[in-house]
Structures are given as structure tokens and as C-alpha cells.
Amino acid sequence: MGAEKDVSAGRGPSGVARRAIRTTLCACGAFYVCLYGLDRPVAATYALFAVVSMAALSRIPGTGGQRAAVLVRTLPAVWVLLTAGTFLAVRTWTAVAGMLVIGFAIAFVAAAGPRAAGAAPGLQLLYILPCFPPYAPDTLGQRLGGATFGLILLILAEKFILPEQRGTTYRELVAGAAGTAARFAAELGRPPYTLPAAEVETARKTGETLRPLHVEEAERPAGPGLRDRALAHTGLGARTLLGRLVTLPPPPPGEPPHRTGQQLLETVGRSAAETGALLAGTGRATAEADALRRLREEVREAAARESQPVPAVRGRRRAALLEVADAAVAFATAAELAVRGRRAPLPPGTDSGRFWYAGRHAPRLWWHRLAAHAGPRSVHFQNAVRISLALAAARTLAGVESLPHGFWAMLAVLSLTRTTVAQTKATVRQALAGTLLGALLAAVVLALVGGHTTVYALILPLVMLVAFTVGPVRGVGWAQGMFTLVVSFVFAQLAPVTWRLAGVRLMDVIIGSMVGVVFGLLAWPRGAQAELHRAVALLLAREAETVEATTAAVVAGRRDTAPDDRALQLALSLAESAYAQRQSEPRAALAGAPDWQAAMITGHHVLWGSRRLLARAGPDLGPGNGERLSGRADGVATRMRGAAQHAATIPSADGAHGAHGAGGAGTAAVGPAAGTGGEGGGAVQVGEAVALSEAVAPSEVVAPAEFFAAQIWLDSLTLDVERVLAPCHAPEEAEGGDSTDAPASRPPRSA
């Protein structure tokens, strides 16, 4: 699967070769037309570097068509950056100030998702290039024209030259999961009313395919827009529905299932199938989802009118069926938003807090995403600060020391700075070795060829093709060495040069590399490692607080249709971004680490369940039932806080500790081993949850439906926390089950 993903994403050998061919054709074609055809060396320079910046320095994921769409949207930003750089080059201090502000802004936009993050390095270079002397605002037209010409060629090439086949989309993956859920619902309606072990394993595997880590980067719904948010919500809804179906308790032994419950389960199956067809593009109807919403409310109202006492087994099954129905309704609602966007109205009675983004315009959603990360605890904020300070320092050195071709030093900062100081040091060592060898070879060629520009024009396409083919495959050393040859042969055609140009290139790369190392050491040197520990620990602590507060409100019968859960939402957002960056950083096996993403899924379950229970809280549960439910909630919250302590204190892969410094996690915080089933649970875990519930609930209780709804919610959270801690009990499982996933072959830059 890894090889397929690399090829489709343009990072495997065949994908790299296709991209190298397109880049070489566009860069050399635009350069030669402007230089030799139009005699516009300024336009030629900007045409070539615009192509190189957006095709080679940037790493926009996806197929050629997807990248072309991103390039079209970034054209206005390119014009703004070229204009700003041209006018801010009037003084060193203005250029440095611009680098601080613009460099931070470009890098920070990476919070908007993989495509924005992939385009950011190229956009940085398109500000860096014009912000260097000479200060020549009269050439702005040539600069804009050359860059636009080069990018138009690149857009056309991405779209039509050596097109790539798109892989499986996230919508298709979720549609497949919907079909699985529909099949499960049908099977649960037949004796023995439980799923066999093989289907439980199918649920686990299906849930795993929807994890962002296992989805091609270009297909991940990670953007701030409405459809991306809704599609991510849809994937989580599908995983939740599968999990609720797997853990659905059977009817009492010897008794047939209640007719209303069977009807609810059948409608869930039809709604899931309908939602799958909507996502797959083979259907447009939503009638079954609407029918499920009505039936769910009818069952709730009937439960509220039912006479007491209620057998615990019956009450628990009905509450579990309502949980299944709620998951199916949320799944259908999110899917309709993902497919229809702002044209999809929220059905009456829908939790507007859960789908807060529905109907919102793109600027507001972008602002919401960026504002959530505007603080030092966000890895996106940290990366933006690191790269903007490093670029500003390099620009200061270049201006004060009047470095010839000083933008090469900034290009070295941009291309070699990584999110951890260990990565940056390793990258710099390879880059300097490659640059040294490339500079020696370039010096020999420049000395032998001299001013015969025709020779450089003939060999440039071949050298560029090799550079952009070999560099991404063989590593940063090869990339820097070959790129040294490329820039040497480019500048040899723009003005008379000597072999000393290669030495200037080497000096600039050394200066830029040292700047990158210094700021990598000073600004959050461990990247996402420490932040992930801290963020997940905070998230689990917030989850525990929400569980206790929600249970207390249910016990007291306090209804709240608009709870203030912003702290939990913010903790969830920060944890997800830290986890996403952590996957791109090289990591050693870390025994005993929790399942990081399971903690985030638990956060969503806490958030959704809390809102649902608070919106329908009923009468006071009374002292007996209230004590039982409060005791159950205290146990779940204690378990969550133990998991938080473990996440915060377990040593990270580099030997340092999490947010609270040194100290082991302690076995008391983790507790006894539990089942290790993944999303969807397993038979052992289901049995444990039932046993825990029966320990606190007698066979006959006098309680409203809210008691059983809260109890089922707490049971599901018990399973969630066990999944978070499952790798902690299996030393061979490292990094929360992610150790089997190889780190990215080319770690992303801070930008």
C-alpha cells in the first residue's frame, strides 16, 4: 500500500520522473523563450524560478489535475508577493520586516491543510527572490509577466502532460464503510443478534482505512472549508456507527427483540445504505435518513412515557439502539453537508453545535481555523515562528554583509530547516556534503566552458532533469549538489561568470544552513514530539472534566441546549494538528505510548455524547440512581486522568519526557491490561463493559430513559479509553500503533 500511495502522490519513482519531466519542460521552455526569444533576462529569471519554486521546492500533494487547481488559486498570491518583495527591497530593514510578517503568514497558512502547507515553501521563495537588491520597481512588469508565463506553462503541463490516475477518494472509502454498516445492521436483526468475530475484525479494519494516516495526503479532508470539515465529520461518523453496531448488546436471553427496536435497526441499515449511495454518487435521496430521525424521536418519546420499573437489560438495549440511531443520523447529516455544501440545510432538531460549520462562508471558516492555532501551543504557530525568524536572520546577514547571491542563503534556510533540530542537523550534514561536491563539479565546468553560453543552454535541461529526478529519490545531499549545477548554469547564461560562482553558492548554503540549525535549536527543537504529549494529556483531562460535568447535570436533571465546550474543542484541535505533524517526523519505536488518535476519537465521542445528553436531560434521577451513575462517571474520569498522566510523562522517542518533565507513568495510572481491539471494539471489550455496568446497575431499576442513555455513553467511553491505553500494555506496539508506518521519505519543512 505504501508504494501505491507514494506513486499516486507523486513521490514514488514513476511519480518523481513525471514531475521532473514537467518541471524541466516548463522551466527551461519559459526561460529560453524569455531570454533568447524576447531578450528579457529579468522575465526569464522569474519564469524559471516561479516554475522551480512551485513544482520542485513546493510539495503540493495529489495528481497533476489537483496540483493545477491549487496553482490557479495561488496565482493572485504570487502577484502580491512579487509586488511586495519588489518594493520592500528598498532597504534592508524593510525587506527583513517584510520577511518576518510575510514569512510568518505564509508558513502559518499551513494550518489550512496539506495543500496549503505544500504550496507554502514555493510562495516563500517568490517573496525572497524580489526582496533582494537591486531595488528595481521599474522591472515589476517583467517580473510579474515572467512568473505568470512560467506558472501558466506549469498549470497546463500538470493538467495535460503525463497525467496521473487519481487514487481512491475519501468519499469512496466512507461509502464503503456505509455499506459495511448497512450489512451489520441487517445481521444484528437476525438471531443470535450479535456479530461474529470475523465481522468484528472487518469493522476494525474498515475503521482503520478511514484514519487520516492511512489515506493519501491529497485525499485527506483536512481543509478549513465546509465540505472538507463535513467529510472529516462523515468519516468519524462512519467509524462511530461501526463501533456502536459492534457493541450493541443483544436482547435478553430467550426473548425476541422488541418490535420497535427491530424497526429502528432496520431503518438504520437503510439509512446507512442510502448515505453510502449519496457519497458514491449513485443516489441523491435522503428519505431513509429523514425517516430515521422521526423514528428516533418516537422511540425517545415512548421511552419517556413508559411505566416503571424498567428491566436493566431492556433499558440498556434501548439506550444502545438510540446511540446507534444517533450515530447513523449524524453520519447521514454530515454526508449530506459534504456532498451538497451550503445548499444542504440542517434538518429540524439537529444539534447545531455539532454541525456549527453548516451554512458558513469560507472566509469565516478559514478565520476559525487560523484563530484556533494562533498561540504558542499550536505546532503550526511554532513552525511559522521558527521559519520566519530564520529567514529574517538570513536576510539580515545577506543585507548587512552584502552577500553576493544572498538569496541562496535564504533558499538554504527554506529548504533545509525541519520541524525538529535533529532532522535539521542531519539534513544540513547531507546538504553541505552534496553542495561541496556540486560546487567542485560546477567550478570545473565553468572554468572549462567559460563564456560559451550555448553550451550551458544545451546541458541545462539534462542537468535539471537529473536533479529533479534523482534529488527526491536519493535524498537532500543529491538534491543540493545537483541544484548547485542547475543554478550555476542558469546564471552563466544571464551574465558572464567565473568558477568563483560555485564558491559563492557553497558559502551561501553554509550560512543558510547554520542559520537553520541555530533557529531549529532555539525554537521548539523537538517539533511535535513534546507538543503531542502535552496536547493529548490536556485533551484527556478536558474529556474527564466534561464527563463529570455532564453526568452531574444529568443526575440533577439540568437541561442545557448550548453547553460551553470550547475548551474541549480547542484541546481537540491542537491535539489533532500535533498528531498530524508527528506522522511526518522520523520517530524511533516508543514502547508504551498510548494510541494518540484513539484519544482524539474519544474526544469527539465525549463532545457529541455530552451535547446529546444535556439537550435531553430529564427529571432528577434520585439518590440511588444518581449515586450509581455518578460512581460510574467518576471511574471513567479517573481512567481518563490516568491516561492523561501517562501521555504527559512517558518518555518520548528522543529520551526526553512529556509535558511534566521526568518521571515514569506508573502502572497505577494505566491500570490492568484490557482488550486490544481497535475501532469497533471486540468481544472481550464488550463483555468487560457489560460486566462493569452490571456491577453498578441491579437487574430492576426505577429510572428514566436518561439514566440508561448516560450509562451506555459511559460504557462506550470505557471502551474508548481502553483503546487509548491498549498499546501501553503491549510493549511491542510503539507510538500508539503507528510504528509500522514508515516516516515520510521527505520530511516536510517548517513552512
N, C-alpha and C positions, 0 to 999 in steps of 0.2 A: 504493500500500500504506500509506503514511503516513497518508493521510486516513482510510482504513478503521480503522487502528489507533487513531487519535485518537477516532473516533466510538464505537467499541466500548469504549474505556477511559473514556468519559465526559468527554473533553476536547475533542472537536470541537464545532462549533456546536450540532448537534442534541443531543448528549450533555450539553453545558453547560445548554441550555434545559431538558431533562428534570430535571436535578439542581436547577436553580434553582426550578422549579415545586414539586418535592417539598420542598425546604428551606423555601420560603416558606409552603407549606400547613402543614407541621408546626410551624415556629417560631411563626408567627402564631396558628395554632389553639391550640397549647399555652399560649401567652402570654395569649390572650384568655380561655380557659376558666379559668385560674388567677387572673387579675387581675379580670376582670369577673364571671365566674360564681361563683368561690369566694371572692373578695376576699382572696387570698393573694399580696401583691406579691412576697414573697421566693420563693415557689414559682414565680411567673410569671417572675421574673428567671432562675432556674436552669433552668427548662424551655426558655426561649428560647435561652440561651447554650449549653445542652447540645446542642441541635439545630445551632446555628451552628458550634459547635466541631467536631462530628463529621461534619457534612455540608459545611461551607464551608471551615473552616480546615484540616481533615484532607483528605488526598487518597488515600483508600483505592481502589486500582485494582480494576477488574472490573465486572461487571454489578450491577444492583440486588440480585439474589439473593445474589451473592458478598459484597457490602458488608454486607447484612443479617446474614449469618452471622458476619462479623467483629464487627459491633456487638453481637450477642448474646454473643459470647465476651468482649467488653471491659466488659460491664456490671458484673461484680464489681470490676474495676479502677476503674471510675468511682466506685463507692460508697466504696472505700478512699481514693481521692484526695480526694473531697469531705470525708470524715470527717477525714483527716489535715490538710487545709488549714484546716478549721474550728477544730480545737484548737490548731494551731500558730500561729494568728493572735494568740495571747495576748500575744506580744511580737514586736518587730521582729526580734530576733536569732534567735528560734525559727523565724519564718517564713523568714528568709534561710537558716538552716541546713537547713531542710526543702527549700528551693528548690535548694540545692546537691546534696543527696543524691537527692531525688526527681526533680529535673530531669535529673540525670545518668542515673539509672536508666531513665527513660522514653526519653531520647534513645538510650541505649546499646542498648536492645532493638531498635532499627532493624537491628542485625546479624542479626536473625531473618528478614529478608526484606522484600519490598516492602509487604506488607500491614501488618506491624508498623510499618514506617517511615511508612507513610501515615497510620496512626491516631495516631502519637506527638504531633504538634502539638496536636490536639484534646484529648488526655489532659493535656498540659501546661497548657492553658487551664483545664481542670476542677480542677486544683490551684491555679492562680493566683487564680481568682475567689474562693474562700472564704478564702484566706490573708490577705486584706486586712481592715482594720477595717470595720465594728465586730466586735469579738470577741463572738460571739453563739452559743454552743454550744446554747442553747435552741431555735434555729431549725434545727438539723441535720435534724430530721424533715421540715420544709418543703423544705429544700434537696435532700435525697435524693428526696423524693416528686416534686418538680417536675422534677428532672433525669431521673428514671426515666420519668415520664409523657411528657416530650418525646422521649426516646430510643425508647420503645415506639412512639410515633406514627411516628418516623423509620424504624424497622425495618419496620413494616407498609407504609409508603409506598415504601420501597426495593423491597420484595418485590412489591407489587401495583399501584402507580401508574406508568403509562408504563414497563412492563418493557422491558429491552433484550435483544437477541439475543446470545447468547454466541458469541464467535468460535471459530476453530479451536483446539482444545486441544493442549497439548504432546504428550500421548499420541497424538493423531491424527497429528501431524506425524511422530513417531517410527515409528508404524505404517506410514506411507507410505514412510519410509526403509527399513524392514524389507522391504517389497515390492520396492523397488529392489534391495536386496542379494540377495534371492532370484532376481531376474531376472538379475543379474550372474553369480551362481554357475552358473546354467544355461547362460549364454552362454560362460562360461570352460570349460565341459565339452565344447564343440564346437570343431572347427577354425575359425580358427587359434589357438584357446586364449588369445586376448587380447581386450581390449575395444576397440572402435573409438573414435575421437576424440570422437564425439558422446556416447557413454556416459560417457567420462571427464569431459566437461563436465557431464553430468547428475549425476554423483557430486559434483562441486564445488558445483553449485547446491543439491543436496539437503543437503549438509553445511552450507552457508551458512544454510539455513532453520532449522537447529537451533541456530544461535548465539543465545545469550540476547538479544543486541542486536536481533535480528530477530523476536523473539517478544513478543507483547503482555505488558505488565508483569504483569497478573493471572495469566497462564498460565505464567510462568517458574517452574520448580521450584527456588526459592531458599530455601525454609524449612528449619529445622533438623530437622524431623520425618523419620521413617523413609521414608515414601512420597515426600516431596519429594527427599530425598537419593538414593533409589533411582531416581527418574525422571530426575534430572540425570545420574546414572551411566548410565542407559539411553540417553539422548541421546548422551553421549560414546561409549558402546559402539557405537551405530549409526554414528557418524562414523568411528570407528576401523575397524569392519568394512568400510565402504565403501572407506576408504583402503587397507586390506590387500588387498582384492579387485582394486583398480585396479593395484596394484604387484606383483601375483602374477606371477613370471617364468614364461614358457611352458616346456614340456618341450623337451629337446634337439631341434634341427632334424632332421627325418626320422624321429624316433622317436615312437611313440604314447605318450600319458601312461600312467603306471603305474596298474594297476587299483585299487590301494589308494588312491592319490591321487584318482582319479576318484570313488571311493566316498565319500571324505572330503568332497570338494567338493559332491557331490550331497546329502549329509546336511546340510552347512552351509546349502544352499539351502532344504531342507525345514524345518530348524530356524528359519531366519530368517522364512519364511512363517508358521510356527506362532507365533512370537513376535509377529509383526505382528497376527495374528488375536487373540492374547491381549490386546494393547494396545488394539486396536479394539473389544474386547468381543464379537467374533463367535466366539470359541473359548476353551476353557479347558484344552486338553490341553497336556502338556509332554513327550510321549513322544519326539518327534524330538530335543529338546534332551538328554534322557537318553541316547538312542542316540548322539548326537554325542559326549557325554562319554566313553562307553565306547569308541567307535571311536578317539577321540583318544588314549586311553591305550594301546590296542592298537598303534597306529602308532608311538607313542613306544617301547614295549617292543620292537617289531620292529626299529626303528632301532638300539636298543642292542645287539641280538643280531646285527645284520648284519655279515658278514665285511668285512674291509678289503682293498685300498684302496677308497674311495668316490669316484666322479667328482664334481668340484665342482659341476657343473651339477645333477646329481641330488640331491646333498646340500642344495644351496641351495633347490631347488624343494620338497623335502620339508619343510625347515625353514619355508619361507614358507607352505606349506599348513597346518602346525601353528600358525603365527601366525594365519592366517585362522580356523582352528578355535577357537583360544583366544579370539579376539575375538568369535566367534559365541556361544561358551559364556558369556562374561562378559555379553554383551548379553542372552542369554536369562535368566541368573540375576538380573540387575538388573531386568529387566522383570517377572519373577515377584514380586520383592520390592515393586516399585512398585504392582502390581495387588493383591497379597494381603497386603501388610504383614507384621506379625509372625507371621501364620499360615503364611508361606512358609518352610519350613526350608531351610537350606543343604544342597545335595547333598553326599554324601561326596567328599572330595578337593578341595573348593572352597577357594580361598585366603581364609582368614578375615580376613586383613589387608586384602585388597581390599574385602571386604564387612563391615567391622568393625561397622557400624551395624545389621546384621541381628539381629532379636530384642531390640534395646534399647528401653527405655521412653522416652517423650517427655521427661520431666524430665532424664534423663541426656544425651540428645541436645541438648537446649537448653543444658545446662551445658557440654557440649563445645564448642558453637558460641561461646557467650559467653566462655568461658575462653580460646579461641584468639585472641580480639580484645581481651583485657584487657591492653593495652600501648600505648605511645605510637606504635608503628609502624602501628597499625590506624587506618584512616580513620574507622571507627565510634567508636573511642575518642576520636579527635581532635574529631569533631563533638560528641560528648557533653560533653566538657570545655568546648569553646567555648560552647555554648548554655547550659550550667548556670552557668558563671561570668558570662555576660552577664545572664541572668535574675536571678541573685543580686545583681549590682551594681545592676540596675534596681530590685529590691525594696528594697535598702538605701536608695537615693536616695528612693524613694517614702515609706519609713517615716521616715527622718530629716528630710526636708523636708516631711513631711505633705502630699504632693501630693493634691489632690482628684481622685478617679477615677484613682488612681495605677496601677490595673491596666491602664489603656490604654497606659501606657508599656511595661509588660511585654508586652502584646499586640503592640506595635510591634516590640519585640525579637524576639519569637517569629515574627512573620510576615514580617519584613524581613531578618533575618540569613541569609546564604547561606554556602555552604561555601568561597567564596573572597572575599577582600576586594574584588576588582574587581567581582564580582557584587553584593556588599553595597552598595558606593558607588553603583553605577548604579541599584540598586533604591531606595535611600534618596532619591536625587535625584528620581526619578519620584514616589515616595510623598509626599514633602513638597510637591511641586507639587500633586498631587491632593488632599492633605489641606487645603492652604490654600484651594483653590477650593471644596472641600466645606464647610469651616468657614465661609467667607463666605456661601455659599448657606444653610447651616443657620442662621446668625445672623440673616439676613434673615427666614427663615420663622418662627423663634422670636419675633423681635420683632413680626412682624405678627400671628401667631396667638395669642401669649400663652398663657393657661392653658386654652384650649379643647381639652381632651384628646380630644374626639370627632373633631376634625379630624386629629389625629395618628393616631388609631386607624384612620381611613378611608384615609389616604395611606400608612401604614406598609407594607401588603402590596405596593402598587405599587412603592414605592421599593426594598423588599427584593428584589422580583423583578428589577427593573432592575439592582440592584447585583450580584446573584449570576449574572446573565446576561451583563452587559457586562464585569464585572471580569476573569473568567478569559480572555475573548477579547481585550480591549483592553489589558490589562496592569495592573501594580500601581498606577499612578497613578490610573486609573479606579476600581480596586477600593478604594483607600484613600479617595478622595473620596466615593464612594457609600456606603461603610460609615460614614463620618462622619455622613452624613444619617441612616442607619439607627439608630445608637446615640443620636443626638440625639433622634429621635422616640420611641425606646423610653423613654429616661429622662424625657422630657417627660410621659409617661403615668404614671410611677412616683412623681414628686414635682414640685412647682412648680419651674420653671426659667426662666432668662432667656437672652438672646442670648449671655451670657458663657460658657455651657456650650460653645459652639463654640470659643471661645478656649482653654478648658481642654483640650479634645480636641487642638487643634493643638499646645499646649505639651507635652502628654504624648507625642505622636508624635515631636516633635523630640527630646525627652530620650531616648526609647527608641531612636530612630534613631542618635543619637550613641553611645549605649552599644554598639549593634550594630556600628557602624563600628570603634570602639576595640578591641573584642574580636576582630572579624574581622581587624584588623591585627596584634594581638598573638599570636593563637593560630592557627598554621598558616595564614597568609594565602593560600597558593597552593592550598589544598584538596587534591585528589587528584593534581594535576599532578606535584609533586615526589615524592609517595609512590609513584605508579605507576612512575616511572623507577627509584626505589630498589628497590621490591619486585620488579619484573621482573628487574632486574640481579642481585639476590640469588637469585631463583629460578633463573635460568640458571646462576649459579655453583654452586648446590646440585646442579643437574642434572649439571653437569660432574663434580663430586666423586662423585656416585652412579655415573655411567658408569664412571669409573676404578676405583672400589672393587669394583663388580660384576664387571667384566672381570677384575680381578686375582684375585677369588675363583674365577671360572670357570676361569681358566688354571691355578690351583693345585688345582682340584678340591675347594674348600671348600664344603660344603653348609650353608645357613642357612635354616631354615624360618620364622624370625621375625626378620628384619633390623630394625635400629633406623633407620627412615627418618622419624622425627618431624620432623627439621629440614626435610626436603624438603616434607613435608605442611604444616607451618606456613607455609613460604615460599609455597607454592601457595595456601593460604587467604588470606593477606594480599594477594597479587597479584590474586586474583580479586575481592576486595572493593574494592580501589583501582580496578580496571578498571571495575567496575560503577558506582561513583560518578563516575568520569571521564566516562562517557557522558552524564550528566545536567548536566554543566557546559559552558557555552559555550566553544568552543575554536576557535582560528584554525587554518588549514591549516598543518600541520607537515611539511615535506618531509623525507624520510629517516628518519622514525620507523619502528621495527620493527612487525611485526604482533603487537600485545600479546597477543591471545588465542591466537595460534598458539604463543606461548611457554608459555602455560598448558596447552594441549593437549599440547605436548611434555613438560611436567612430569608429566602423567598417564601418558604413554607410558613415560617413564623409570621412574616408580614401579611400574607394572604389570609391565613387562618385567623390571626388576631382581628383583622378588619371584619371578617365574616362573622365571628362570634360577637364582637362588640356591637355590630349593626343589628343583631337579633337577640341580644341579651334579654332575658325574661324576668320572672319574679325571683325574689331571694330564694336560694336553694335550701336554706335552712341549715341548722348547725351540723347535722350528721353528714349530709351530702357535701356541704361546704367544706368540712374538715377533710373528707376523703379526697375531694378534688384539689384542695389546697396542698395536701400532703403529696399528691401525685405531681403537681406543678413544682413543688419545692425540690422533689427528686430530679425532675428533668432539668430545672435551672441549675441545680448543683452539678449535675453531669456536664452541662454546657460550660459552667465556670471552670470545671476541672479541665475540660478540653481547651479552654482559653488559656489557662495557666500552662498547659503542655505546649501549645502552639507558641507561646511567648518565650518559654525558657529552654526549649530543646535547641541544642547547638545547630547552627546552620552548616552548610557544606564546607565553609571555609574555616570552621573551627570556632567562630565567634558565636555568641548567644543571641537570643532574640531580644525583644523589647525590654526585658527586665534584667539584662545582664547575665552574669554567671549563675549557675545553679541548675541541677537536673530537674526534670519534670516531676519525678517522683511517681511511684506506682500508685500511690493513693489518689493522685489526680486523674489517672487514666482508668483505674479500676480493673475489674476482671475482664478477660477476653470475651468478645462477643462474636456473633457470626460475621463473616466477611463478605456477605453478598453485596453486590453493587446496587445501582439504582433499580428499584423494583423489589428489592428485598429477596429473602429466601425463606424456606420453610422453617429453618431454625429460628430466624429472627422473628417471624410471625408468631411462632409458638411462644417465644420469650415475651413478646409484647402482650399477648393474651394472658400469659401467666401473671405478669406484673399487674395487669388491670384487674384480674380476678382476685388478686391478693388485697386490693383496696375496695372492691365492689362486691357486696353479697349478691346472691342469686336473685333476690327480690328487693327492689329499691323503690321508694316513693320519690320520684324526681321528674322534673320536666325534661323535655327533649334537649334543652340546652346543656343539661348535665352530661348526657351521652355524647353530644356533639363535641363538647370540650374534652371529654375523656378520649374520644377517638383521635382528636387533634394531638393531644399529649402522647398518645400511643405512637402516632406517626412520627412525632418529633423524637421519641425514644429511638426508633429505628434510624432516623436521620443521624442522630449523634453517634450511634454505634457505627454507622458507615464512616463518619468523620474519624473515629478512633480506630477503626479496624486495622489500618496499616501499622498502628503503634504496637499491636500485639503480634505482628508478623515481621520480624527484623529483615527478612529478605525483600519486603516491599519498601522501596525508598521513594522519597518525595511524594508521598501520598498517592502511590500507584502510578506515578508519571515517569519513573526512572527508565522505563522501557522505551520511552520516546526519545530519540536522538535529538540533541540540541541542534538548533538551526545551523546549517552549513556555513552561513554567512551572518554572524551576529549583527543585529541592527545597530545603527549609530544612535547616539543620543538624540539626534534630530529626528 
